[in-house]
């Protein structure tokens, strides 16, 4: 079963970006962790990152057309991208919103997610483990749904 793990702006800089907040793991390490987790759960995981809102919206359209589940860290787009929110609203397969940090424990502007209301659920605050937990959730959800 195919799963997209999509990452928004600045997440390609993990490892050097604010390590006190986001840890020392690089984006490549995170991608490898997601692919390894996928192998363990029998999911075919495709990990992508972009700083470009239009590209992210295109990937969501592609997932909507193929009914492919999405694990998404929308990064800063979480807080203001209605274009991303509207793209996500078109899909029917599971959508797990993930965050490395816990946005609720940070600045006020991070307390709003325009994505949360169209997500199946949200996992935040567990560092890179947030992605592992999200993939576990996808595995459970696709096992529940008859093919
Ligand atoms: C983030 C939290 C967002 O507020 C922030 O803009 C990010 C990363 C996280 O994973 O903790 O870029 O989504």
Backbone and ligand atoms as CSV (ligand in chain L), in Angstrom:
chain,resi,resn,atom,element,x,y,z
A,1,UNK,N,N,0.861,-1.212,0.000
A,1,UNK,CA,C,0.000,0.000,0.000
A,1,UNK,C,C,0.887,1.249,0.000
A,2,UNK,N,N,0.589,2.149,-0.910
A,2,UNK,CA,C,1.369,3.361,-1.119
A,2,UNK,C,C,0.961,4.451,-0.115
A,3,UNK,N,N,1.941,5.156,0.452
A,3,UNK,CA,C,1.681,6.287,1.360
A,3,UNK,C,C,2.622,7.428,0.993
A,4,UNK,N,N,2.086,8.646,0.960
A,4,UNK,CA,C,2.936,9.819,0.730
A,4,UNK,C,C,3.252,10.470,2.071
A,5,UNK,N,N,4.530,10.769,2.298
A,5,UNK,CA,C,4.938,11.548,3.472
A,5,UNK,C,C,5.430,12.898,2.942
A,6,UNK,N,N,4.597,13.916,3.095
A,6,UNK,CA,C,4.868,15.223,2.499
A,6,UNK,C,C,5.318,16.216,3.563
A,7,UNK,N,N,6.317,17.002,3.204
A,7,UNK,CA,C,6.908,17.959,4.137
A,7,UNK,C,C,6.997,19.336,3.514
A,8,UNK,N,N,6.559,20.340,4.265
A,8,UNK,CA,C,6.535,21.711,3.780
A,8,UNK,C,C,7.829,22.471,4.018
A,9,UNK,N,N,7.740,23.793,3.953
A,9,UNK,CA,C,8.913,24.655,3.887
A,9,UNK,C,C,9.847,24.559,5.095
A,10,UNK,N,N,11.131,24.623,4.788
A,10,UNK,CA,C,12.241,24.658,5.746
A,10,UNK,C,C,12.568,23.292,6.355
A,11,UNK,N,N,11.747,22.293,6.088
A,11,UNK,CA,C,12.016,20.977,6.693
A,11,UNK,C,C,13.182,20.265,6.007
A,12,UNK,N,N,13.539,20.687,4.791
A,12,UNK,CA,C,14.738,20.153,4.141
A,12,UNK,C,C,16.005,20.537,4.900
A,13,UNK,N,N,15.897,21.514,5.781
A,13,UNK,CA,C,17.051,22.007,6.532
A,13,UNK,C,C,17.152,21.416,7.937
A,14,UNK,N,N,16.348,20.388,8.183
A,14,UNK,CA,C,16.448,19.701,9.485
A,14,UNK,C,C,17.882,19.248,9.719
A,15,UNK,N,N,18.301,19.308,10.962
A,15,UNK,CA,C,19.685,18.959,11.296
A,15,UNK,C,C,20.471,20.217,11.597
A,16,UNK,N,N,20.316,21.239,10.715
A,16,UNK,CA,C,20.990,22.521,10.985
A,16,UNK,C,C,20.002,23.582,11.444
A,17,UNK,N,N,18.716,23.365,11.169
A,17,UNK,CA,C,17.700,24.361,11.487
A,17,UNK,C,C,17.312,24.293,12.963
A,18,UNK,N,N,17.488,25.369,13.717
A,18,UNK,CA,C,17.061,25.456,15.118
A,18,UNK,C,C,17.103,24.094,15.821
A,19,UNK,N,N,18.298,23.508,15.972
A,19,UNK,CA,C,18.377,22.143,16.551
A,19,UNK,C,C,17.805,22.051,17.965
A,20,UNK,N,N,17.788,23.177,18.689
A,20,UNK,CA,C,17.190,23.167,20.036
A,20,UNK,C,C,15.693,22.863,19.972
A,21,UNK,N,N,15.045,23.250,18.851
A,21,UNK,CA,C,13.600,22.993,18.690
A,21,UNK,C,C,13.358,21.683,17.946
A,22,UNK,N,N,14.116,21.469,16.853
A,22,UNK,CA,C,13.787,20.376,15.940
A,22,UNK,C,C,14.751,19.185,16.006
A,23,UNK,N,N,15.811,19.280,16.843
A,23,UNK,CA,C,16.739,18.158,16.991
A,23,UNK,C,C,17.844,18.159,15.949
A,24,UNK,N,N,18.711,17.178,16.020
A,24,UNK,CA,C,19.913,17.124,15.186
A,24,UNK,C,C,19.744,16.184,13.993
A,25,UNK,N,N,18.629,15.485,13.921
A,25,UNK,CA,C,18.372,14.555,12.814
A,25,UNK,C,C,18.224,15.335,11.514
A,26,UNK,N,N,18.909,14.888,10.461
A,26,UNK,CA,C,18.788,15.568,9.164
A,26,UNK,C,C,17.528,15.099,8.441
A,27,UNK,N,N,17.169,15.840,7.389
A,27,UNK,CA,C,15.997,15.433,6.612
A,27,UNK,C,C,16.223,14.067,5.981
A,28,UNK,N,N,17.442,13.818,5.497
A,28,UNK,CA,C,17.743,12.508,4.889
A,28,UNK,C,C,17.563,11.378,5.903
A,29,UNK,N,N,18.006,11.623,7.149
A,29,UNK,CA,C,17.819,10.617,8.213
A,29,UNK,C,C,16.334,10.394,8.479
A,30,UNK,N,N,15.575,11.491,8.490
A,30,UNK,CA,C,14.126,11.376,8.712
A,30,UNK,C,C,13.480,10.575,7.587
A,31,UNK,N,N,13.896,10.856,6.350
A,31,UNK,CA,C,13.334,10.131,5.199
A,31,UNK,C,C,13.639,8.643,5.320
A,32,UNK,N,N,14.864,8.314,5.734
A,32,UNK,CA,C,15.255,6.904,5.891
A,32,UNK,C,C,14.437,6.253,7.012
A,33,UNK,N,N,14.225,6.984,8.105
A,33,UNK,CA,C,13.411,6.466,9.208
A,33,UNK,C,C,11.996,6.142,8.717
A,34,UNK,N,N,11.429,7.032,7.905
A,34,UNK,CA,C,10.063,6.812,7.383
A,34,UNK,C,C,10.026,5.594,6.461
A,35,UNK,N,N,11.043,5.473,5.590
A,35,UNK,CA,C,11.059,4.325,4.666
A,35,UNK,C,C,11.241,3.011,5.427
A,36,UNK,N,N,12.120,3.015,6.453
A,36,UNK,CA,C,12.326,1.808,7.278
A,36,UNK,C,C,11.039,1.438,8.008
A,37,UNK,N,N,10.377,2.443,8.562
A,37,UNK,CA,C,9.110,2.203,9.268
A,37,UNK,C,C,8.087,1.621,8.299
A,38,UNK,N,N,8.071,2.143,7.078
A,38,UNK,CA,C,7.174,1.635,6.050
A,38,UNK,C,C,7.424,0.158,5.760
A,39,UNK,N,N,8.698,-0.208,5.638
A,39,UNK,CA,C,9.026,-1.618,5.354
A,39,UNK,C,C,8.501,-2.518,6.474
A,40,UNK,N,N,8.672,-2.056,7.712
A,40,UNK,CA,C,8.221,-2.825,8.880
A,40,UNK,C,C,6.698,-2.976,8.875
A,41,UNK,N,N,5.997,-1.956,8.388
A,41,UNK,CA,C,4.523,-1.948,8.425
A,41,UNK,C,C,3.907,-2.401,7.102
A,42,UNK,N,N,4.772,-2.790,6.153
A,42,UNK,CA,C,4.297,-3.213,4.847
A,42,UNK,C,C,3.627,-2.065,4.081
A,43,UNK,N,N,4.196,-0.872,4.210
A,43,UNK,CA,C,3.716,0.301,3.469
A,43,UNK,C,C,4.836,0.758,2.541
A,44,UNK,N,N,4.451,1.160,1.345
A,44,UNK,CA,C,5.411,1.673,0.379
A,44,UNK,C,C,5.432,3.201,0.534
A,45,UNK,N,N,6.474,3.702,1.212
A,45,UNK,CA,C,6.498,5.103,1.662
A,45,UNK,C,C,7.314,5.967,0.696
A,46,UNK,N,N,6.701,7.035,0.219
A,46,UNK,CA,C,7.350,7.990,-0.689
A,46,UNK,C,C,7.478,9.315,0.069
A,47,UNK,N,N,8.713,9.692,0.415
A,47,UNK,CA,C,8.956,10.888,1.240
A,47,UNK,C,C,9.369,12.059,0.348
A,48,UNK,N,N,8.693,13.184,0.492
A,48,UNK,CA,C,9.001,14.374,-0.325
A,48,UNK,C,C,9.033,15.627,0.544
A,49,UNK,N,N,9.790,16.626,0.071
A,49,UNK,CA,C,9.827,17.923,0.766
A,49,UNK,C,C,9.848,19.031,-0.274
A,50,UNK,N,N,9.142,20.126,0.015
A,50,UNK,CA,C,9.195,21.295,-0.852
A,50,UNK,C,C,9.010,22.571,-0.036
A,51,UNK,N,N,9.617,23.639,-0.552
A,51,UNK,CA,C,9.388,24.958,0.048
A,51,UNK,C,C,8.294,25.698,-0.724
A,52,UNK,N,N,7.742,25.039,-1.731
A,52,UNK,CA,C,6.866,25.698,-2.704
A,52,UNK,C,C,5.407,25.266,-2.477
A,53,UNK,N,N,4.562,26.205,-2.150
A,53,UNK,CA,C,3.155,25.905,-1.858
A,53,UNK,C,C,2.465,25.265,-3.059
A,54,UNK,N,N,2.763,25.766,-4.271
A,54,UNK,CA,C,2.111,25.236,-5.480
A,54,UNK,C,C,2.478,23.769,-5.695
A,55,UNK,N,N,3.742,23.432,-5.450
A,55,UNK,CA,C,4.177,22.045,-5.614
A,55,UNK,C,C,3.481,21.135,-4.606
A,56,UNK,N,N,3.376,21.613,-3.380
A,56,UNK,CA,C,2.714,20.814,-2.342
A,56,UNK,C,C,1.240,20.588,-2.701
A,57,UNK,N,N,0.573,21.622,-3.182
A,57,UNK,CA,C,-0.833,21.510,-3.612
A,57,UNK,C,C,-0.959,20.488,-4.747
A,58,UNK,N,N,-0.023,20.506,-5.701
A,58,UNK,CA,C,-0.047,19.524,-6.813
A,58,UNK,C,C,0.088,18.101,-6.286
A,59,UNK,N,N,0.976,17.895,-5.330
A,59,UNK,CA,C,1.159,16.548,-4.757
A,59,UNK,C,C,-0.122,16.084,-4.060
A,60,UNK,N,N,-0.801,17.011,-3.412
A,60,UNK,CA,C,-2.053,16.648,-2.723
A,60,UNK,C,C,-3.126,16.276,-3.752
A,61,UNK,N,N,-3.182,16.999,-4.875
A,61,UNK,CA,C,-4.141,16.644,-5.940
A,61,UNK,C,C,-3.874,15.224,-6.448
A,62,UNK,N,N,-2.589,14.935,-6.656
A,62,UNK,CA,C,-2.158,13.615,-7.140
A,62,UNK,C,C,-2.621,12.527,-6.150
A,63,UNK,N,N,-2.418,12.778,-4.857
A,63,UNK,CA,C,-2.824,11.813,-3.823
A,63,UNK,C,C,-4.346,11.672,-3.793
A,64,UNK,N,N,-5.058,12.791,-3.978
A,64,UNK,CA,C,-6.527,12.755,-3.969
A,64,UNK,C,C,-7.017,11.891,-5.136
A,65,UNK,N,N,-6.449,12.085,-6.328
A,65,UNK,CA,C,-6.868,11.315,-7.507
A,65,UNK,C,C,-6.583,9.828,-7.342
A,66,UNK,N,N,-5.446,9.497,-6.689
A,66,UNK,CA,C,-5.080,8.088,-6.503
A,66,UNK,C,C,-5.583,7.491,-5.199
A,67,UNK,N,N,-6.315,8.271,-4.415
A,67,UNK,CA,C,-6.776,7.843,-3.078
A,67,UNK,C,C,-5.638,7.304,-2.237
A,68,UNK,N,N,-4.526,8.024,-2.251
A,68,UNK,CA,C,-3.330,7.617,-1.512
A,68,UNK,C,C,-3.329,8.314,-0.148
A,69,UNK,N,N,-3.154,7.545,0.949
A,69,UNK,CA,C,-3.069,8.181,2.272
A,69,UNK,C,C,-1.869,9.131,2.356
A,70,UNK,N,N,-2.024,10.187,3.157
A,70,UNK,CA,C,-0.961,11.192,3.308
A,70,UNK,C,C,-0.600,11.362,4.779
A,71,UNK,N,N,0.706,11.358,5.046
A,71,UNK,CA,C,1.244,11.877,6.307
A,71,UNK,C,C,1.847,13.225,5.944
A,72,UNK,N,N,1.402,14.288,6.584
A,72,UNK,CA,C,1.794,15.638,6.163
A,72,UNK,C,C,2.309,16.460,7.330
A,73,UNK,N,N,3.548,16.969,7.169
A,73,UNK,CA,C,3.999,18.052,8.047
A,73,UNK,C,C,3.949,19.328,7.208
A,74,UNK,N,N,2.897,20.127,7.381
A,74,UNK,CA,C,2.732,21.321,6.549
A,74,UNK,C,C,3.666,22.455,6.947
A,75,UNK,N,N,4.434,22.273,8.038
A,75,UNK,CA,C,5.364,23.305,8.530
A,75,UNK,C,C,4.611,24.630,8.670
A,76,UNK,N,N,5.213,25.740,8.264
A,76,UNK,CA,C,4.562,27.039,8.494
A,76,UNK,C,C,3.234,27.168,7.737
A,77,UNK,N,N,3.059,26.414,6.632
A,77,UNK,CA,C,1.775,26.475,5.903
A,77,UNK,C,C,0.608,26.053,6.794
A,78,UNK,N,N,0.903,25.237,7.814
A,78,UNK,CA,C,-0.119,24.818,8.779
A,78,UNK,C,C,-0.982,25.989,9.229
A,79,UNK,N,N,-0.307,27.116,9.441
A,79,UNK,CA,C,-0.933,28.205,10.186
A,79,UNK,C,C,-1.715,29.183,9.314
A,80,UNK,N,N,-1.510,29.099,7.975
A,80,UNK,CA,C,-2.181,30.124,7.152
A,80,UNK,C,C,-2.551,29.712,5.733
A,81,UNK,N,N,-2.188,28.484,5.272
A,81,UNK,CA,C,-2.416,28.203,3.851
A,81,UNK,C,C,-3.806,27.615,3.592
A,82,UNK,N,N,-4.734,28.499,3.225
A,82,UNK,CA,C,-6.077,28.027,2.854
A,82,UNK,C,C,-6.037,27.255,1.536
A,83,UNK,N,N,-5.050,27.557,0.674
A,83,UNK,CA,C,-4.920,26.807,-0.587
A,83,UNK,C,C,-4.586,25.343,-0.293
A,84,UNK,N,N,-3.676,25.127,0.643
A,84,UNK,CA,C,-3.332,23.756,1.040
A,84,UNK,C,C,-4.528,23.088,1.711
A,85,UNK,N,N,-5.188,23.804,2.575
A,85,UNK,CA,C,-6.370,23.275,3.272
A,85,UNK,C,C,-7.453,22.832,2.278
A,86,UNK,N,N,-7.711,23.673,1.279
A,86,UNK,CA,C,-8.750,23.358,0.291
A,86,UNK,C,C,-8.345,22.168,-0.587
A,87,UNK,N,N,-7.052,22.046,-0.882
A,87,UNK,CA,C,-6.573,20.880,-1.639
A,87,UNK,C,C,-6.779,19.615,-0.812
A,88,UNK,N,N,-6.448,19.684,0.457
A,88,UNK,CA,C,-6.569,18.513,1.339
A,88,UNK,C,C,-8.022,18.096,1.527
A,89,UNK,N,N,-8.924,19.061,1.485
A,89,UNK,CA,C,-10.353,18.775,1.681
A,89,UNK,C,C,-10.913,17.908,0.554
A,90,UNK,N,N,-10.191,17.814,-0.593
A,90,UNK,CA,C,-10.685,17.051,-1.745
A,90,UNK,C,C,-10.415,15.553,-1.640
A,91,UNK,N,N,-9.536,15.171,-0.670
A,91,UNK,CA,C,-9.146,13.753,-0.635
A,91,UNK,C,C,-10.115,12.959,0.246
A,92,UNK,N,N,-10.093,11.622,0.024
A,92,UNK,CA,C,-10.939,10.756,0.832
A,92,UNK,C,C,-10.108,9.786,1.678
A,93,UNK,N,N,-8.881,9.498,1.258
A,93,UNK,CA,C,-8.014,8.580,2.024
A,93,UNK,C,C,-7.529,9.297,3.297
A,94,UNK,N,N,-7.013,8.517,4.281
A,94,UNK,CA,C,-6.572,9.134,5.539
A,94,UNK,C,C,-5.519,10.232,5.353
A,95,UNK,N,N,-5.616,11.239,6.210
A,95,UNK,CA,C,-4.610,12.311,6.285
A,95,UNK,C,C,-4.209,12.467,7.744
A,96,UNK,N,N,-2.925,12.225,8.028
A,96,UNK,CA,C,-2.414,12.437,9.382
A,96,UNK,C,C,-1.526,13.683,9.356
A,97,UNK,N,N,-1.908,14.704,10.119
A,97,UNK,CA,C,-1.084,15.910,10.270
A,97,UNK,C,C,-0.024,15.619,11.322
A,98,UNK,N,N,1.243,15.893,11.010
A,98,UNK,CA,C,2.299,15.674,12.002
A,98,UNK,C,C,3.121,16.939,12.217
A,99,UNK,N,N,3.599,17.059,13.453
A,99,UNK,CA,C,4.565,18.102,13.800
A,99,UNK,C,C,5.637,17.500,14.685
A,100,UNK,N,N,6.858,17.964,14.471
A,100,UNK,CA,C,7.993,17.506,15.275
A,100,UNK,C,C,7.888,18.111,16.674
A,101,UNK,N,N,7.703,19.427,16.701
A,101,UNK,CA,C,7.510,20.126,17.977
A,101,UNK,C,C,6.032,20.070,18.350
A,102,UNK,N,N,5.710,20.608,19.512
A,102,UNK,CA,C,4.305,20.733,19.914
A,102,UNK,C,C,3.885,22.188,19.726
A,103,UNK,N,N,3.229,22.499,18.599
A,103,UNK,CA,C,2.905,23.898,18.307
A,103,UNK,C,C,2.057,24.561,19.398
A,104,UNK,N,N,1.260,23.764,20.114
A,104,UNK,CA,C,0.396,24.324,21.169
A,104,UNK,C,C,1.214,24.884,22.334
A,105,UNK,N,N,2.453,24.423,22.463
A,105,UNK,CA,C,3.310,24.884,23.557
A,105,UNK,C,C,4.239,26.015,23.108
A,106,UNK,N,N,4.026,26.529,21.888
A,106,UNK,CA,C,4.948,27.535,21.342
A,106,UNK,C,C,4.225,28.871,21.125
A,107,UNK,N,N,4.739,29.696,20.195
A,107,UNK,CA,C,4.163,31.033,19.997
A,107,UNK,C,C,2.681,30.940,19.617
A,108,UNK,N,N,1.965,32.009,19.942
A,108,UNK,CA,C,0.521,32.095,19.693
A,108,UNK,C,C,0.164,31.774,18.219
A,109,UNK,N,N,0.963,32.289,17.267
A,109,UNK,CA,C,0.595,32.099,15.849
A,109,UNK,C,C,0.636,30.631,15.438
A,110,UNK,N,N,1.323,29.792,16.232
A,110,UNK,CA,C,1.377,28.363,15.925
A,110,UNK,C,C,0.204,27.581,16.518
A,111,UNK,N,N,-0.647,28.256,17.268
A,111,UNK,CA,C,-1.755,27.546,17.919
A,111,UNK,C,C,-2.902,27.259,16.963
A,112,UNK,N,N,-2.926,27.989,15.838
A,112,UNK,CA,C,-3.963,27.747,14.840
A,112,UNK,C,C,-3.429,26.824,13.751
A,113,UNK,N,N,-4.192,25.769,13.436
A,113,UNK,CA,C,-3.903,24.956,12.257
A,113,UNK,C,C,-5.116,25.018,11.345
A,114,UNK,N,N,-4.915,25.497,10.114
A,114,UNK,CA,C,-6.024,25.532,9.151
A,114,UNK,C,C,-6.191,24.154,8.488
A,115,UNK,N,N,-5.266,23.245,8.778
A,115,UNK,CA,C,-5.273,21.900,8.215
A,115,UNK,C,C,-6.008,20.913,9.128
A,116,UNK,N,N,-5.968,21.160,10.432
A,116,UNK,CA,C,-6.446,20.187,11.427
A,116,UNK,C,C,-7.888,19.750,11.168
A,117,UNK,N,N,-8.743,20.680,10.751
A,117,UNK,CA,C,-10.166,20.349,10.613
A,117,UNK,C,C,-10.458,19.451,9.423
A,118,UNK,N,N,-9.510,19.317,8.486
A,118,UNK,CA,C,-9.721,18.387,7.372
A,118,UNK,C,C,-8.870,17.121,7.513
A,119,UNK,N,N,-8.094,17.022,8.599
A,119,UNK,CA,C,-7.253,15.845,8.827
A,119,UNK,C,C,-8.043,14.753,9.529
A,120,UNK,N,N,-7.610,13.508,9.337
A,120,UNK,CA,C,-8.168,12.403,10.118
A,120,UNK,C,C,-7.783,12.599,11.581
A,121,UNK,N,N,-6.554,13.007,11.823
A,121,UNK,CA,C,-6.060,13.288,13.164
A,121,UNK,C,C,-4.692,13.910,13.107
A,122,UNK,N,N,-4.207,14.337,14.273
A,122,UNK,CA,C,-2.944,15.071,14.362
A,122,UNK,C,C,-2.038,14.428,15.403
A,123,UNK,N,N,-0.734,14.338,15.075
A,123,UNK,CA,C,0.266,13.838,16.025
A,123,UNK,C,C,1.374,14.885,16.104
A,124,UNK,N,N,1.579,15.436,17.291
A,124,UNK,CA,C,2.529,16.539,17.435
A,124,UNK,C,C,3.307,16.419,18.731
A,125,UNK,N,N,4.585,16.803,18.662
A,125,UNK,CA,C,5.360,16.956,19.887
A,125,UNK,C,C,6.264,15.798,20.227
A,126,UNK,N,N,6.356,14.801,19.352
A,126,UNK,CA,C,7.153,13.610,19.661
A,126,UNK,C,C,8.455,13.547,18.867
A,127,UNK,N,N,8.916,14.689,18.380
A,127,UNK,CA,C,10.143,14.686,17.584
A,127,UNK,C,C,9.931,13.847,16.331
A,128,UNK,N,N,10.995,13.173,15.869
A,128,UNK,CA,C,10.882,12.370,14.646
A,128,UNK,C,C,9.916,11.201,14.855
A,129,UNK,N,N,9.712,10.819,16.114
A,129,UNK,CA,C,8.782,9.717,16.407
A,129,UNK,C,C,7.353,10.081,15.976
A,130,UNK,N,N,7.042,11.369,15.860
A,130,UNK,CA,C,5.705,11.768,15.370
A,130,UNK,C,C,5.406,11.091,14.026
A,131,UNK,N,N,6.437,11.003,13.161
A,131,UNK,CA,C,6.245,10.389,11.834
A,131,UNK,C,C,6.011,8.880,11.956
A,132,UNK,N,N,6.752,8.256,12.868
A,132,UNK,CA,C,6.612,6.806,13.078
A,132,UNK,C,C,5.191,6.506,13.562
A,133,UNK,N,N,4.718,7.300,14.518
A,133,UNK,CA,C,3.367,7.114,15.060
A,133,UNK,C,C,2.316,7.349,13.975
A,134,UNK,N,N,2.560,8.348,13.129
A,134,UNK,CA,C,1.606,8.660,12.058
A,134,UNK,C,C,1.537,7.504,11.055
A,135,UNK,N,N,2.685,6.923,10.715
A,135,UNK,CA,C,2.685,5.787,9.784
A,135,UNK,C,C,1.998,4.583,10.410
A,136,UNK,N,N,2.172,4.419,11.713
A,136,UNK,CA,C,1.449,3.342,12.412
A,136,UNK,C,C,-0.060,3.564,12.306
A,137,UNK,N,N,-0.476,4.809,12.476
A,137,UNK,CA,C,-1.900,5.142,12.367
A,137,UNK,C,C,-2.411,4.824,10.965
A,138,UNK,N,N,-1.630,5.178,9.935
A,138,UNK,CA,C,-2.040,4.877,8.559
A,138,UNK,C,C,-2.175,3.367,8.363
A,139,UNK,N,N,-1.203,2.606,8.877
A,139,UNK,CA,C,-1.242,1.144,8.722
A,139,UNK,C,C,-2.517,0.586,9.356
A,140,UNK,N,N,-2.858,1.083,10.544
A,140,UNK,CA,C,-4.094,0.638,11.215
A,140,UNK,C,C,-5.326,1.004,10.384
A,141,UNK,N,N,-5.344,2.225,9.884
A,141,UNK,CA,C,-6.523,2.697,9.156
A,141,UNK,C,C,-6.699,1.943,7.844
A,142,UNK,N,N,-5.622,1.670,7.116
A,142,UNK,CA,C,-5.799,0.962,5.836
A,142,UNK,C,C,-6.144,-0.505,6.083
A,143,UNK,N,N,-5.697,-1.058,7.218
A,143,UNK,CA,C,-6.050,-2.445,7.546
A,143,UNK,C,C,-7.560,-2.563,7.855
A,144,UNK,N,N,-8.124,-1.488,8.395
A,144,UNK,CA,C,-9.557,-1.465,8.727
A,144,UNK,C,C,-10.448,-1.354,7.490
A,145,UNK,N,N,-9.884,-0.696,6.435
A,145,UNK,CA,C,-10.693,-0.391,5.263
A,145,UNK,C,C,-10.584,-1.509,4.239
A,146,UNK,N,N,-11.697,-2.138,3.846
A,146,UNK,CA,C,-11.629,-3.162,2.814
A,146,UNK,C,C,-11.118,-2.567,1.497
A,147,UNK,N,N,-10.256,-3.303,0.784
A,147,UNK,CA,C,-9.635,-2.769,-0.435
A,147,UNK,C,C,-10.641,-2.582,-1.562
L,1,LIG,C1,C,6.448,22.364,12.582
L,1,LIG,C2,C,5.828,23.442,13.469
L,1,LIG,C3,C,5.496,24.684,12.649
L,1,LIG,O1,O,4.947,25.688,13.504
L,1,LIG,C4,C,6.752,25.243,12.015
L,1,LIG,O2,O,6.418,26.338,11.170
L,1,LIG,C5,C,7.549,24.225,11.285
L,1,LIG,C6,C,7.667,22.871,11.829
L,1,LIG,C7,C,6.895,21.126,13.386
L,1,LIG,O3,O,7.110,20.083,12.777
L,1,LIG,O4,O,7.072,21.201,14.605
L,1,LIG,O5,O,8.189,24.520,10.261
L,1,LIG,O6,O,5.462,21.931,11.637
